[in-house]
Amino acid sequence: MSSDHETIFENPDTTKGKLERFGAHVYLFVIAAFTAGPYLLMISVSMMGNGWLPVVPPKVIPETWSFINYVDVWLGRTALLDRGFFGFFLNSLLYASGATLVVLVFDSLAGYAFARLEFTGRDVTFAAVLATIMISPMILFIPVYLMFNEFGLVNTRLGIILPHTISGFGVFLMRQFIKTLPSSLEDAALMDGCSRFGVFWRIVVPMMKPALVTLGIITFITVWNSFLWPLVLARDAELYNLPVALGYFQGQVSTLWAPLMAAAALTLIPMVVLFVSMQQYYVRGFVLGGLKG
């Protein structure tokens, strides 16, 4: 039997139903305006000339719309950045894709082991993995840097990627999601002589797509937006990623606001495309991952 709330939404012809729907749309519009407002302002300013400065009242609508700032940023023709943005873009793509691939492989294997295998100390080990989620990465910043310096990983792409390949949250998400999957197919495959890894690869992985996409999106966006670690570890500008490169548009005495907004918009494009295209799996992965403890 449906509730009174559900009945109203199923019958929009009623006065109360129309008012409730109108109020919901107004509320969502206000939230969307506050959320999208800064992004719209960023795009608007990026379409203005290079000489745009913050003024009161603010000038947010360009008199002449132009993509010249995007072209200048991409080709490295701005006053404070003389190198093309494409190299920074490739670095960010390499760091984010590499870390995401490693996290998906190892966290899915670890999650499967914690969810399906019986071994001594499993619960204690899983609790230790969960405890790492409560540790701030800033606490480990200096020890990890000193260790990387000893191993010659400072100022290398591998050194920038490695700290992002360990994810206690990823192990937890994979384990929770796998526990929601029926084990009957796995048991049948094991009885037919399939190896444990074969069961994982042929049966479990195809059913884990929502969780894998969820973890992949979270990891990719986290590494893509990483600023402090690449800034400290990379000594050569050729190793900088996009967030670090954005600092080039702010000098000691001036800031190139319009090119900066264009560069920020270029930085957002891959994340927006990734999230929108995978949104259904992202939401489903979180929902199913929290159903079973």
Secondary structure, DSSP 8 states (H G I E B T S, - for coil): ---HHHHHHH-TTSHHHHHHHHHHHHHHHHHHHHHHHHHHHHHHHHTS-TT----SS---S-SS---HHHHHHHHT-SSS--S-HHHHHHHHHHHHHHHHHHHHHHHHHHHHHHHH---TTHHHHHHHHHHHHTS-GGGGHHHHHHHHHHTT-TTSHHHHHGGGG--HHHHHHHHHHHHTS-SHHHHHHHHTT--HHHHIIIIIHHHTHHHHHHHHHHHHHHHHT--HHHHHH--SGGG--HHHHGGGGB-SS-B-HHHHHHHHHHHHHHHHHHHHHTHHHHHHHHHHHTS--
